[in-house]
Amino acid sequence: MKAVRTIQRYKCDFCKKRSVKNIIELHEKRCFRNPARFCDYCENSGHVTTTENDTDYEVDCHYCAQFSKKMLVEIEKRELEETKLMGGSDE
């Protein structure tokens, strides 16, 4: 029987996403649950400049504006319930 190669999986510190090390490192920088995250779209400025009919407009960043502390609390409650249902293990 041949030995099977296994790949170590890593978990995001802020959400439940799991993957290989280099993918998780990239994900954690942009994870919506990370309070110090980096937004690729607006580069953490909070707004984006768009051009329409040769006129520039500043518009709020769609991704940063979607972040809601209320939703974050609901997600944490749901994840806590899921962990209790799975037997309390945090893997």
N, CA, C and O atoms as a CHARMM CRD file, in Angstrom:
* protein
*
  364
    1    1 MET  N      0.85100  -1.17700   0.00000 PROA 1      0.00000
    2    1 MET  CA     0.00000   0.00000   0.00000 PROA 1      0.00000
    3    1 MET  C      0.89700   1.24100   0.00000 PROA 1      0.00000
    4    1 MET  O      1.86400   1.31200   0.76000 PROA 1      0.00000
    5    2 LYS  N      0.57600   2.20900  -0.85000 PROA 2      0.00000
    6    2 LYS  CA     1.34600   3.45200  -0.92000 PROA 2      0.00000
    7    2 LYS  C      0.88500   4.42300   0.16300 PROA 2      0.00000
    8    2 LYS  O     -0.28900   4.46800   0.53100 PROA 2      0.00000
    9    3 ALA  N      1.82900   5.18500   0.65200 PROA 3      0.00000
   10    3 ALA  CA     1.48800   6.22400   1.62600 PROA 3      0.00000
   11    3 ALA  C      0.78600   7.36800   0.89400 PROA 3      0.00000
   12    3 ALA  O      1.18600   7.74300  -0.20800 PROA 3      0.00000
   13    4 VAL  N     -0.24000   7.90900   1.49700 PROA 4      0.00000
   14    4 VAL  CA    -1.00600   9.00100   0.90000 PROA 4      0.00000
   15    4 VAL  C     -0.50400  10.31600   1.47400 PROA 4      0.00000
   16    4 VAL  O     -0.37900  10.47600   2.68800 PROA 4      0.00000
   17    5 ARG  N     -0.22500  11.23400   0.59700 PROA 5      0.00000
   18    5 ARG  CA     0.25000  12.54300   1.02300 PROA 5      0.00000
   19    5 ARG  C     -0.92700  13.35800   1.54000 PROA 5      0.00000
   20    5 ARG  O     -1.96800  13.44200   0.89000 PROA 5      0.00000
   21    6 THR  N     -0.75700  13.95100   2.69900 PROA 6      0.00000
   22    6 THR  CA    -1.82000  14.79500   3.26100 PROA 6      0.00000
   23    6 THR  C     -1.36600  16.24600   3.25700 PROA 6      0.00000
   24    6 THR  O     -0.17800  16.54300   3.38000 PROA 6      0.00000
   25    7 ILE  N     -2.31000  17.12200   3.11800 PROA 7      0.00000
   26    7 ILE  CA    -2.03400  18.55300   3.11400 PROA 7      0.00000
   27    7 ILE  C     -2.63300  19.15100   4.37200 PROA 7      0.00000
   28    7 ILE  O     -3.80100  18.93500   4.69400 PROA 7      0.00000
   29    8 GLN  N     -1.80600  19.90500   5.07200 PROA 8      0.00000
   30    8 GLN  CA    -2.29400  20.53400   6.29200 PROA 8      0.00000
   31    8 GLN  C     -3.22500  21.68200   5.92800 PROA 8      0.00000
   32    8 GLN  O     -2.91300  22.49700   5.06000 PROA 8      0.00000
   33    9 ARG  N     -4.37200  21.73600   6.60200 PROA 9      0.00000
   34    9 ARG  CA    -5.34900  22.78800   6.33800 PROA 9      0.00000
   35    9 ARG  C     -5.32100  23.79600   7.48000 PROA 9      0.00000
   36    9 ARG  O     -5.08600  23.43500   8.63400 PROA 9      0.00000
   37   10 TYR  N     -5.55900  25.05200   7.15200 PROA 10     0.00000
   38   10 TYR  CA    -5.55100  26.13200   8.12600 PROA 10     0.00000
   39   10 TYR  C     -6.92800  26.76700   8.18000 PROA 10     0.00000
   40   10 TYR  O     -7.68800  26.69900   7.21400 PROA 10     0.00000
   41   11 LYS  N     -7.25000  27.38700   9.31300 PROA 11     0.00000
   42   11 LYS  CA    -8.55000  28.01400   9.51700 PROA 11     0.00000
   43   11 LYS  C     -8.35800  29.52300   9.69500 PROA 11     0.00000
   44   11 LYS  O     -7.41500  29.96200  10.35500 PROA 11     0.00000
   45   12 CYS  N     -9.24800  30.30100   9.11000 PROA 12     0.00000
   46   12 CYS  CA    -9.22300  31.75300   9.26500 PROA 12     0.00000
   47   12 CYS  C     -9.47600  32.09700  10.73300 PROA 12     0.00000
   48   12 CYS  O    -10.31600  31.47300  11.38100 PROA 12     0.00000
   49   13 ASP  N     -8.75400  33.08500  11.25600 PROA 13     0.00000
   50   13 ASP  CA    -8.92200  33.50300  12.64600 PROA 13     0.00000
   51   13 ASP  C    -10.23800  34.23900  12.87500 PROA 13     0.00000
   52   13 ASP  O    -10.66300  34.39900  14.01900 PROA 13     0.00000
   53   14 PHE  N    -10.88800  34.68700  11.80200 PROA 14     0.00000
   54   14 PHE  CA   -12.06800  35.53200  11.93600 PROA 14     0.00000
   55   14 PHE  C    -13.36900  34.86000  11.49400 PROA 14     0.00000
   56   14 PHE  O    -14.44600  35.27200  11.92500 PROA 14     0.00000
   57   15 CYS  N    -13.29000  33.84700  10.65400 PROA 15     0.00000
   58   15 CYS  CA   -14.49300  33.15000  10.20200 PROA 15     0.00000
   59   15 CYS  C    -14.19500  31.65700  10.11500 PROA 15     0.00000
   60   15 CYS  O    -13.15100  31.21100  10.59200 PROA 15     0.00000
   61   16 LYS  N    -15.07900  30.89000   9.52500 PROA 16     0.00000
   62   16 LYS  CA   -14.91700  29.43600   9.49000 PROA 16     0.00000
   63   16 LYS  C    -14.20800  28.90900   8.24300 PROA 16     0.00000
   64   16 LYS  O    -14.06900  27.69600   8.08600 PROA 16     0.00000
   65   17 LYS  N    -13.76300  29.78400   7.37000 PROA 17     0.00000
   66   17 LYS  CA   -13.13300  29.32700   6.12900 PROA 17     0.00000
   67   17 LYS  C    -11.86000  28.53800   6.43200 PROA 17     0.00000
   68   17 LYS  O    -11.07300  28.91200   7.30100 PROA 17     0.00000
   69   18 ARG  N    -11.67600  27.44400   5.70200 PROA 18     0.00000
   70   18 ARG  CA   -10.48700  26.60100   5.84700 PROA 18     0.00000
   71   18 ARG  C     -9.89500  26.33600   4.47500 PROA 18     0.00000
   72   18 ARG  O    -10.61000  26.13300   3.49400 PROA 18     0.00000
   73   19 SER  N     -8.57400  26.34200   4.43300 PROA 19     0.00000
   74   19 SER  CA    -7.89300  26.05800   3.17700 PROA 19     0.00000
   75   19 SER  C     -6.40600  25.87200   3.45300 PROA 19     0.00000
   76   19 SER  O     -5.98100  25.77000   4.60300 PROA 19     0.00000
   77   20 VAL  N     -5.62500  25.83000   2.37900 PROA 20     0.00000
   78   20 VAL  CA    -4.17900  25.70900   2.53900 PROA 20     0.00000
   79   20 VAL  C     -3.60600  27.04000   3.01900 PROA 20     0.00000
   80   20 VAL  O     -4.26600  28.07600   2.93600 PROA 20     0.00000
   81   21 LYS  N     -2.37700  27.00100   3.51800 PROA 21     0.00000
   82   21 LYS  CA    -1.78900  28.14900   4.20600 PROA 21     0.00000
   83   21 LYS  C     -1.77500  29.43800   3.37200 PROA 21     0.00000
   84   21 LYS  O     -2.22400  30.48000   3.85000 PROA 21     0.00000
   85   22 ASN  N     -1.26800  29.38200   2.13900 PROA 22     0.00000
   86   22 ASN  CA    -1.14400  30.62300   1.36300 PROA 22     0.00000
   87   22 ASN  C     -2.50300  31.23900   1.02700 PROA 22     0.00000
   88   22 ASN  O     -2.61500  32.46300   0.95700 PROA 22     0.00000
   89   23 ILE  N     -3.52600  30.42800   0.82100 PROA 23     0.00000
   90   23 ILE  CA    -4.86800  30.94900   0.53100 PROA 23     0.00000
   91   23 ILE  C     -5.45300  31.61600   1.77300 PROA 23     0.00000
   92   23 ILE  O     -6.06400  32.68100   1.67500 PROA 23     0.00000
   93   24 ILE  N     -5.27100  30.99700   2.93900 PROA 24     0.00000
   94   24 ILE  CA    -5.81000  31.57100   4.17400 PROA 24     0.00000
   95   24 ILE  C     -5.10000  32.87200   4.52000 PROA 24     0.00000
   96   24 ILE  O     -5.73700  33.80300   5.01300 PROA 24     0.00000
   97   25 GLU  N     -3.80400  32.95700   4.27500 PROA 25     0.00000
   98   25 GLU  CA    -3.08500  34.21100   4.53100 PROA 25     0.00000
   99   25 GLU  C     -3.66200  35.35000   3.70300 PROA 25     0.00000
  100   25 GLU  O     -3.83400  36.45900   4.20800 PROA 25     0.00000
  101   26 LEU  N     -3.96100  35.08600   2.43600 PROA 26     0.00000
  102   26 LEU  CA    -4.58400  36.10700   1.58400 PROA 26     0.00000
  103   26 LEU  C     -5.99600  36.42800   2.05200 PROA 26     0.00000
  104   26 LEU  O     -6.39800  37.59100   2.09000 PROA 26     0.00000
  105   27 HSD  N     -6.75000  35.38500   2.40900 PROA 27     0.00000
  106   27 HSD  CA    -8.14100  35.56700   2.82600 PROA 27     0.00000
  107   27 HSD  C     -8.23900  36.40400   4.09700 PROA 27     0.00000
  108   27 HSD  O     -9.09400  37.28500   4.18100 PROA 27     0.00000
  109   28 GLU  N     -7.38200  36.15000   5.09100 PROA 28     0.00000
  110   28 GLU  CA    -7.47800  36.85900   6.37300 PROA 28     0.00000
  111   28 GLU  C     -7.28100  38.35800   6.22000 PROA 28     0.00000
  112   28 GLU  O     -7.85900  39.13300   6.98100 PROA 28     0.00000
  113   29 LYS  N     -6.47100  38.78600   5.24500 PROA 29     0.00000
  114   29 LYS  CA    -6.26900  40.22500   5.01900 PROA 29     0.00000
  115   29 LYS  C     -7.54700  40.89600   4.54500 PROA 29     0.00000
  116   29 LYS  O     -7.75700  42.08500   4.78600 PROA 29     0.00000
  117   30 ARG  N     -8.41700  40.12200   3.85900 PROA 30     0.00000
  118   30 ARG  CA    -9.62100  40.68500   3.25400 PROA 30     0.00000
  119   30 ARG  C    -10.91700  40.18700   3.87400 PROA 30     0.00000
  120   30 ARG  O    -12.00100  40.56700   3.43200 PROA 30     0.00000
  121   31 CYS  N    -10.81700  39.33500   4.90000 PROA 31     0.00000
  122   31 CYS  CA   -12.00400  38.75000   5.52500 PROA 31     0.00000
  123   31 CYS  C    -12.90500  39.84400   6.09500 PROA 31     0.00000
  124   31 CYS  O    -12.42400  40.72700   6.80600 PROA 31     0.00000
  125   32 PHE  N    -14.19500  39.80000   5.79500 PROA 32     0.00000
  126   32 PHE  CA   -15.11600  40.84800   6.23000 PROA 32     0.00000
  127   32 PHE  C    -15.25600  40.89700   7.74500 PROA 32     0.00000
  128   32 PHE  O    -15.69200  41.91300   8.28600 PROA 32     0.00000
  129   33 ARG  N    -14.89500  39.82000   8.44600 PROA 33     0.00000
  130   33 ARG  CA   -14.98300  39.80600   9.90800 PROA 33     0.00000
  131   33 ARG  C    -13.73600  40.39200  10.56100 PROA 33     0.00000
  132   33 ARG  O    -13.74400  40.66400  11.76200 PROA 33     0.00000
  133   34 ASN  N    -12.67300  40.58900   9.80000 PROA 34     0.00000
  134   34 ASN  CA   -11.43200  41.14500  10.31900 PROA 34     0.00000
  135   34 ASN  C    -11.60700  42.64900  10.51500 PROA 34     0.00000
  136   34 ASN  O    -11.83600  43.36600   9.54100 PROA 34     0.00000
  137   35 PRO  N    -11.50600  43.14900  11.76300 PROA 35     0.00000
  138   35 PRO  CA   -11.70800  44.58500  11.98400 PROA 35     0.00000
  139   35 PRO  C    -10.63800  45.44300  11.30700 PROA 35     0.00000
  140   35 PRO  O    -10.88800  46.61500  11.02800 PROA 35     0.00000
  141   36 ALA  N     -9.46700  44.89600  11.04000 PROA 36     0.00000
  142   36 ALA  CA    -8.39200  45.65500  10.39900 PROA 36     0.00000
  143   36 ALA  C     -8.19700  45.18600   8.95200 PROA 36     0.00000
  144   36 ALA  O     -7.07300  45.15000   8.45100 PROA 36     0.00000
  145   37 ARG  N     -9.29200  44.82900   8.29400 PROA 37     0.00000
  146   37 ARG  CA    -9.18800  44.25900   6.95500 PROA 37     0.00000
  147   37 ARG  C     -8.79600  45.30100   5.91600 PROA 37     0.00000
  148   37 ARG  O     -8.90500  46.50400   6.15600 PROA 37     0.00000
  149   38 PHE  N     -8.34400  44.83100   4.76800 PROA 38     0.00000
  150   38 PHE  CA    -7.98500  45.69300   3.65300 PROA 38     0.00000
  151   38 PHE  C     -8.99700  45.49300   2.54200 PROA 38     0.00000
  152   38 PHE  O     -9.21000  44.37400   2.07600 PROA 38     0.00000
  153   39 CYS  N     -9.61900  46.58200   2.12300 PROA 39     0.00000
  154   39 CYS  CA   -10.60800  46.52200   1.04200 PROA 39     0.00000
  155   39 CYS  C     -9.88900  46.77400  -0.28700 PROA 39     0.00000
  156   39 CYS  O     -9.32400  47.84800  -0.49500 PROA 39     0.00000
  157   40 ASP  N     -9.91000  45.78800  -1.17800 PROA 40     0.00000
  158   40 ASP  CA    -9.25700  45.92400  -2.48000 PROA 40     0.00000
  159   40 ASP  C     -9.95100  46.94700  -3.37100 PROA 40     0.00000
  160   40 ASP  O     -9.31600  47.57600  -4.21800 PROA 40     0.00000
  161   41 TYR  N    -11.24000  47.10800  -3.18000 PROA 41     0.00000
  162   41 TYR  CA   -12.01900  47.96900  -4.07400 PROA 41     0.00000
  163   41 TYR  C    -11.72800  49.45000  -3.83800 PROA 41     0.00000
  164   41 TYR  O    -11.45500  50.18800  -4.78400 PROA 41     0.00000
  165   42 CYS  N    -11.78700  49.88600  -2.57300 PROA 42     0.00000
  166   42 CYS  CA   -11.57800  51.31000  -2.28500 PROA 42     0.00000
  167   42 CYS  C    -10.23700  51.58200  -1.61700 PROA 42     0.00000
  168   42 CYS  O     -9.90500  52.73600  -1.34300 PROA 42     0.00000
  169   43 GLU  N     -9.46800  50.53600  -1.35500 PROA 43     0.00000
  170   43 GLU  CA    -8.17600  50.64300  -0.68000 PROA 43     0.00000
  171   43 GLU  C     -8.31600  51.36800   0.66200 PROA 43     0.00000
  172   43 GLU  O     -7.48700  52.20500   1.01800 PROA 43     0.00000
  173   44 ASN  N     -9.36900  51.03500   1.39100 PROA 44     0.00000
  174   44 ASN  CA    -9.68300  51.53800   2.73500 PROA 44     0.00000
  175   44 ASN  C     -9.95100  53.04300   2.79200 PROA 44     0.00000
  176   44 ASN  O     -9.84100  53.64200   3.86100 PROA 44     0.00000
  177   45 SER  N    -10.29700  53.65400   1.67800 PROA 45     0.00000
  178   45 SER  CA   -10.62000  55.08100   1.69600 PROA 45     0.00000
  179   45 SER  C    -12.09900  55.30600   2.02100 PROA 45     0.00000
  180   45 SER  O    -12.47800  56.39200   2.46000 PROA 45     0.00000
  181   46 GLY  N    -12.93100  54.29100   1.80800 PROA 46     0.00000
  182   46 GLY  CA   -14.35900  54.40300   2.09300 PROA 46     0.00000
  183   46 GLY  C    -15.17800  54.90200   0.92500 PROA 46     0.00000
  184   46 GLY  O    -16.40800  54.89500   0.97800 PROA 46     0.00000
  185   47 HSD  N    -14.50100  55.33900  -0.14200 PROA 47     0.00000
  186   47 HSD  CA   -15.22700  55.82100  -1.32000 PROA 47     0.00000
  187   47 HSD  C    -14.46300  55.46700  -2.58200 PROA 47     0.00000
  188   47 HSD  O    -13.26400  55.18900  -2.54800 PROA 47     0.00000
  189   48 VAL  N    -15.18000  55.48200  -3.69400 PROA 48     0.00000
  190   48 VAL  CA   -14.61300  55.12700  -4.99900 PROA 48     0.00000
  191   48 VAL  C    -14.97700  56.22800  -5.98000 PROA 48     0.00000
  192   48 VAL  O    -16.08400  56.76600  -5.93600 PROA 48     0.00000
  193   49 THR  N    -14.05200  56.56100  -6.86000 PROA 49     0.00000
  194   49 THR  CA   -14.32200  57.56000  -7.88400 PROA 49     0.00000
  195   49 THR  C    -14.76900  56.85000  -9.15400 PROA 49     0.00000
  196   49 THR  O    -14.06400  55.99300  -9.68600 PROA 49     0.00000
  197   50 THR  N    -15.94900  57.21900  -9.62700 PROA 50     0.00000
  198   50 THR  CA   -16.45900  56.65100 -10.87200 PROA 50     0.00000
  199   50 THR  C    -16.63600  57.76700 -11.89100 PROA 50     0.00000
  200   50 THR  O    -16.86900  58.91900 -11.52600 PROA 50     0.00000
  201   51 THR  N    -16.52800  57.42600 -13.14700 PROA 51     0.00000
  202   51 THR  CA   -16.65300  58.40800 -14.21300 PROA 51     0.00000
  203   51 THR  C    -17.87000  58.07900 -15.05900 PROA 51     0.00000
  204   51 THR  O    -18.05900  56.94300 -15.49600 PROA 51     0.00000
  205   52 GLU  N    -18.69300  59.09900 -15.28100 PROA 52     0.00000
  206   52 GLU  CA   -19.86700  58.93500 -16.11800 PROA 52     0.00000
  207   52 GLU  C    -20.04400  60.21100 -16.93500 PROA 52     0.00000
  208   52 GLU  O    -20.15800  61.30000 -16.37400 PROA 52     0.00000
  209   53 ASN  N    -20.06700  60.07400 -18.26500 PROA 53     0.00000
  210   53 ASN  CA   -20.19900  61.21700 -19.17900 PROA 53     0.00000
  211   53 ASN  C    -19.12300  62.26700 -18.91700 PROA 53     0.00000
  212   53 ASN  O    -19.42100  63.45800 -18.83100 PROA 53     0.00000
  213   54 ASP  N    -17.87300  61.82200 -18.79100 PROA 54     0.00000
  214   54 ASP  CA   -16.71100  62.68500 -18.55200 PROA 54     0.00000
  215   54 ASP  C    -16.81100  63.48500 -17.25500 PROA 54     0.00000
  216   54 ASP  O    -16.16900  64.52700 -17.12400 PROA 54     0.00000
  217   55 THR  N    -17.59800  63.01500 -16.30800 PROA 55     0.00000
  218   55 THR  CA   -17.71200  63.66400 -15.00100 PROA 55     0.00000
  219   55 THR  C    -17.34800  62.64700 -13.92700 PROA 55     0.00000
  220   55 THR  O    -17.83700  61.51700 -13.94700 PROA 55     0.00000
  221   56 ASP  N    -16.48900  63.04700 -12.98900 PROA 56     0.00000
  222   56 ASP  CA   -16.07800  62.16200 -11.89800 PROA 56     0.00000
  223   56 ASP  C    -17.01900  62.31800 -10.70700 PROA 56     0.00000
  224   56 ASP  O    -17.36600  63.43100 -10.31100 PROA 56     0.00000
  225   57 TYR  N    -17.42100  61.18800 -10.14900 PROA 57     0.00000
  226   57 TYR  CA   -18.28000  61.17000  -8.96800 PROA 57     0.00000
  227   57 TYR  C    -17.60500  60.33600  -7.88300 PROA 57     0.00000
  228   57 TYR  O    -16.99600  59.30400  -8.16500 PROA 57     0.00000
  229   58 GLU  N    -17.72200  60.79500  -6.64300 PROA 58     0.00000
  230   58 GLU  CA   -17.25500  59.98500  -5.52700 PROA 58     0.00000
  231   58 GLU  C    -18.44800  59.26800  -4.92900 PROA 58     0.00000
  232   58 GLU  O    -19.42500  59.89800  -4.52500 PROA 58     0.00000
  233   59 VAL  N    -18.36300  57.95000  -4.87600 PROA 59     0.00000
  234   59 VAL  CA   -19.44600  57.10900  -4.38900 PROA 59     0.00000
  235   59 VAL  C    -18.91800  56.29900  -3.22100 PROA 59     0.00000
  236   59 VAL  O    -17.76200  55.87400  -3.22400 PROA 59     0.00000
  237   60 ASP  N    -19.77500  56.08100  -2.20400 PROA 60     0.00000
  238   60 ASP  CA   -19.37000  55.24100  -1.07900 PROA 60     0.00000
  239   60 ASP  C    -19.03100  53.84600  -1.57100 PROA 60     0.00000
  240   60 ASP  O    -19.66800  53.32400  -2.48600 PROA 60     0.00000
  241   61 CYS  N    -18.02000  53.24700  -0.95300 PROA 61     0.00000
  242   61 CYS  CA   -17.60700  51.89300  -1.31900 PROA 61     0.00000
  243   61 CYS  C    -18.74000  50.91700  -1.00600 PROA 61     0.00000
  244   61 CYS  O    -19.23100  50.86500   0.12200 PROA 61     0.00000
  245   62 HSD  N    -19.14600  50.15600  -2.00100 PROA 62     0.00000
  246   62 HSD  CA   -20.24900  49.21600  -1.85000 PROA 62     0.00000
  247   62 HSD  C    -19.91800  48.13900  -0.81700 PROA 62     0.00000
  248   62 HSD  O    -20.78500  47.74400  -0.03800 PROA 62     0.00000
  249   63 TYR  N    -18.68600  47.66800  -0.80300 PROA 63     0.00000
  250   63 TYR  CA   -18.29900  46.57400   0.08800 PROA 63     0.00000
  251   63 TYR  C    -18.12700  47.04400   1.52800 PROA 63     0.00000
  252   63 TYR  O    -18.53100  46.34300   2.45600 PROA 63     0.00000
  253   64 CYS  N    -17.54100  48.20700   1.72700 PROA 64     0.00000
  254   64 CYS  CA   -17.36300  48.73100   3.08800 PROA 64     0.00000
  255   64 CYS  C    -18.69600  49.18800   3.68100 PROA 64     0.00000
  256   64 CYS  O    -18.90000  49.08900   4.89100 PROA 64     0.00000
  257   65 ALA  N    -19.59200  49.68100   2.84700 PROA 65     0.00000
  258   65 ALA  CA   -20.89500  50.15000   3.32200 PROA 65     0.00000
  259   65 ALA  C    -21.77800  48.98400   3.74500 PROA 65     0.00000
  260   65 ALA  O    -22.68600  49.17000   4.55400 PROA 65     0.00000
  261   66 GLN  N    -21.53600  47.79000   3.21900 PROA 66     0.00000
  262   66 GLN  CA   -22.35400  46.63400   3.56300 PROA 66     0.00000
  263   66 GLN  C    -22.04200  46.09300   4.94300 PROA 66     0.00000
  264   66 GLN  O    -22.86200  45.37400   5.51400 PROA 66     0.00000
  265   67 PHE  N    -20.87400  46.41700   5.50200 PROA 67     0.00000
  266   67 PHE  CA   -20.48800  45.88200   6.80100 PROA 67     0.00000
  267   67 PHE  C    -21.43200  46.42300   7.86500 PROA 67     0.00000
  268   67 PHE  O    -21.59700  47.63500   8.00700 PROA 67     0.00000
  269   68 SER  N    -22.04400  45.52200   8.60100 PROA 68     0.00000
  270   68 SER  CA   -23.01900  45.90300   9.60600 PROA 68     0.00000
  271   68 SER  C    -22.67800  45.22100  10.92600 PROA 68     0.00000
  272   68 SER  O    -22.54700  43.99700  10.97500 PROA 68     0.00000
  273   69 LYS  N    -22.53300  45.99500  11.98800 PROA 69     0.00000
  274   69 LYS  CA   -22.22400  45.41500  13.29200 PROA 69     0.00000
  275   69 LYS  C    -23.37700  44.53000  13.76700 PROA 69     0.00000
  276   69 LYS  O    -23.14900  43.53600  14.45600 PROA 69     0.00000
  277   70 LYS  N    -24.61000  44.88300  13.40400 PROA 70     0.00000
  278   70 LYS  CA   -25.76400  44.07400  13.77800 PROA 70     0.00000
  279   70 LYS  C    -25.66800  42.69400  13.12500 PROA 70     0.00000
  280   70 LYS  O    -25.93400  41.67800  13.76800 PROA 70     0.00000
  281   71 MET  N    -25.28800  42.66400  11.84900 PROA 71     0.00000
  282   71 MET  CA   -25.13300  41.40000  11.14700 PROA 71     0.00000
  283   71 MET  C    -24.00100  40.58300  11.75800 PROA 71     0.00000
  284   71 MET  O    -24.09300  39.35800  11.84000 PROA 71     0.00000
  285   72 LEU  N    -22.93600  41.25200  12.18600 PROA 72     0.00000
  286   72 LEU  CA   -21.80900  40.56700  12.80900 PROA 72     0.00000
  287   72 LEU  C    -22.24500  39.85200  14.08400 PROA 72     0.00000
  288   72 LEU  O    -21.81800  38.72700  14.34200 PROA 72     0.00000
  289   73 VAL  N    -23.09700  40.50100  14.88700 PROA 73     0.00000
  290   73 VAL  CA   -23.61300  39.88700  16.11600 PROA 73     0.00000
  291   73 VAL  C    -24.47700  38.67600  15.77400 PROA 73     0.00000
  292   73 VAL  O    -24.38100  37.64400  16.43800 PROA 73     0.00000
  293   74 GLU  N    -25.31800  38.78900  14.74700 PROA 74     0.00000
  294   74 GLU  CA   -26.16200  37.66800  14.33600 PROA 74     0.00000
  295   74 GLU  C    -25.31300  36.48700  13.85000 PROA 74     0.00000
  296   74 GLU  O    -25.62400  35.33500  14.15400 PROA 74     0.00000
  297   75 ILE  N    -24.26100  36.76300  13.11100 PROA 75     0.00000
  298   75 ILE  CA   -23.38000  35.70500  12.62100 PROA 75     0.00000
  299   75 ILE  C    -22.69900  35.00500  13.78400 PROA 75     0.00000
  300   75 ILE  O    -22.59900  33.77800  13.79600 PROA 75     0.00000
  301   76 GLU  N    -22.22500  35.77500  14.77000 PROA 76     0.00000
  302   76 GLU  CA   -21.56700  35.17700  15.93400 PROA 76     0.00000
  303   76 GLU  C    -22.52800  34.28300  16.71900 PROA 76     0.00000
  304   76 GLU  O    -22.13600  33.21200  17.18300 PROA 76     0.00000
  305   77 LYS  N    -23.78600  34.71400  16.87200 PROA 77     0.00000
  306   77 LYS  CA   -24.77900  33.88800  17.56600 PROA 77     0.00000
  307   77 LYS  C    -25.01800  32.57800  16.81700 PROA 77     0.00000
  308   77 LYS  O    -25.07600  31.50900  17.42500 PROA 77     0.00000
  309   78 ARG  N    -25.15800  32.67000  15.48500 PROA 78     0.00000
  310   78 ARG  CA   -25.40900  31.47900  14.67300 PROA 78     0.00000
  311   78 ARG  C    -24.22700  30.51500  14.74400 PROA 78     0.00000
  312   78 ARG  O    -24.41500  29.30300  14.84900 PROA 78     0.00000
  313   79 GLU  N    -23.00100  31.05700  14.68800 PROA 79     0.00000
  314   79 GLU  CA   -21.82100  30.20000  14.75900 PROA 79     0.00000
  315   79 GLU  C    -21.70300  29.54100  16.12600 PROA 79     0.00000
  316   79 GLU  O    -21.27400  28.39100  16.22000 PROA 79     0.00000
  317   80 LEU  N    -22.07600  30.24800  17.18500 PROA 80     0.00000
  318   80 LEU  CA   -22.04200  29.68200  18.52800 PROA 80     0.00000
  319   80 LEU  C    -23.02900  28.51800  18.63500 PROA 80     0.00000
  320   80 LEU  O    -22.70900  27.48000  19.21400 PROA 80     0.00000
  321   81 GLU  N    -24.22500  28.69500  18.07700 PROA 81     0.00000
  322   81 GLU  CA   -25.23000  27.62800  18.08800 PROA 81     0.00000
  323   81 GLU  C    -24.75200  26.41700  17.28300 PROA 81     0.00000
  324   81 GLU  O    -24.95200  25.27500  17.69700 PROA 81     0.00000
  325   82 GLU  N    -24.11600  26.66900  16.12600 PROA 82     0.00000
  326   82 GLU  CA   -23.60800  25.57700  15.30100 PROA 82     0.00000
  327   82 GLU  C    -22.51800  24.80400  16.05500 PROA 82     0.00000
  328   82 GLU  O    -22.45000  23.57800  15.96700 PROA 82     0.00000
  329   83 THR  N    -21.68300  25.51400  16.78200 PROA 83     0.00000
  330   83 THR  CA   -20.61000  24.84200  17.53400 PROA 83     0.00000
  331   83 THR  C    -21.20300  23.98500  18.63700 PROA 83     0.00000
  332   83 THR  O    -20.71900  22.88300  18.89200 PROA 83     0.00000
  333   84 LYS  N    -22.24400  24.47700  19.29400 PROA 84     0.00000
  334   84 LYS  CA   -22.89100  23.69700  20.35900 PROA 84     0.00000
  335   84 LYS  C    -23.52500  22.43800  19.76900 PROA 84     0.00000
  336   84 LYS  O    -23.45700  21.37100  20.37900 PROA 84     0.00000
  337   85 LEU  N    -24.14300  22.55100  18.58400 PROA 85     0.00000
  338   85 LEU  CA   -24.77800  21.40700  17.94500 PROA 85     0.00000
  339   85 LEU  C    -23.75800  20.35500  17.51200 PROA 85     0.00000
  340   85 LEU  O    -24.06000  19.16200  17.49600 PROA 85     0.00000
  341   86 MET  N    -22.55800  20.79600  17.16600 PROA 86     0.00000
  342   86 MET  CA   -21.53800  19.87300  16.69900 PROA 86     0.00000
  343   86 MET  C    -20.73700  19.26500  17.84900 PROA 86     0.00000
  344   86 MET  O    -19.75100  18.56700  17.61400 PROA 86     0.00000
  345   87 GLY  N    -21.14600  19.51800  19.06300 PROA 87     0.00000
  346   87 GLY  CA   -20.48300  18.88900  20.20300 PROA 87     0.00000
  347   87 GLY  C    -19.45000  19.75600  20.88100 PROA 87     0.00000
  348   87 GLY  O    -18.67900  19.27000  21.70900 PROA 87     0.00000
  349   88 GLY  N    -19.42100  21.02900  20.54400 PROA 88     0.00000
  350   88 GLY  CA   -18.52700  21.95200  21.21400 PROA 88     0.00000
  351   88 GLY  C    -17.09700  21.95900  20.69400 PROA 88     0.00000
  352   88 GLY  O    -16.27700  22.73000  21.19300 PROA 88     0.00000
  353   89 SER  N    -16.77300  21.12900  19.71000 PROA 89     0.00000
  354   89 SER  CA   -15.40700  21.14300  19.18400 PROA 89     0.00000
  355   89 SER  C    -15.23500  22.32800  18.26700 PROA 89     0.00000
  356   89 SER  O    -16.14700  22.67800  17.51800 PROA 89     0.00000
  357   90 ASP  N    -14.04900  22.96100  18.32100 PROA 90     0.00000
  358   90 ASP  CA   -13.77800  24.14800  17.50000 PROA 90     0.00000
  359   90 ASP  C    -12.70700  23.82600  16.46200 PROA 90     0.00000
  360   90 ASP  O    -11.63500  24.43200  16.46700 PROA 90     0.00000
  361   91 GLU  N    -12.98900  22.88100  15.57900 PROA 91     0.00000
  362   91 GLU  CA   -12.01800  22.50400  14.54700 PROA 91     0.00000
  363   91 GLU  C    -12.47500  22.91900  13.20400 PROA 91     0.00000
  364   91 GLU  O    -11.78100  22.68200  12.21600 PROA 91     0.00000
